[in-house]
Amino acid sequence: MKVIKSSDPWSIVIIVLTVGLFVLALFLKGFTHDLLLESGVFLVSAKLILMAKRNAETESRLEQHLNQIKELLAPKEPPTGERAL
């Protein structure tokens, strides 16, 4: 089975940036009602990144299936030395 990368480099940058900003907002705003808003933004970012990963995995599986279909539909060449009638 082929191993799929967990995330592309830009997703990792977004994850680190989002966590950093969330922690910064936590320390600047403290544990107030605005923390719920910051948590919501954090969760939306995490969900978008997870959806992108899932889409990449699905795309990879679809590519494999399409390649298998191409191989099945490709005309077979006769062995060298023999002629097709």
Stockholm file with secondary structure:
# STOCKHOLM 1.0

chainA/1-85         MKVIKSSDPWSIVIIVLTVGLFVLALFLKGFTHDLLLESGVFLVSAKLILMAKRNAETESRLEQHLNQIKELLAPKEPPTGERAL
#=GR chainA/1-85 SS CCCCCSCCHHHHHHHHHHHHHHHHHHHHHCSSTHHHHHHHHHHHHHHHHHHHHHHHHHHHHHHHHHHHHHHHHSCCCCCTTCCCC
#=GC SS_cons        CCCCCSCCHHHHHHHHHHHHHHHHHHHHHCSSTHHHHHHHHHHHHHHHHHHHHHHHHHHHHHHHHHHHHHHHHSCCCCCTTCCCC
//
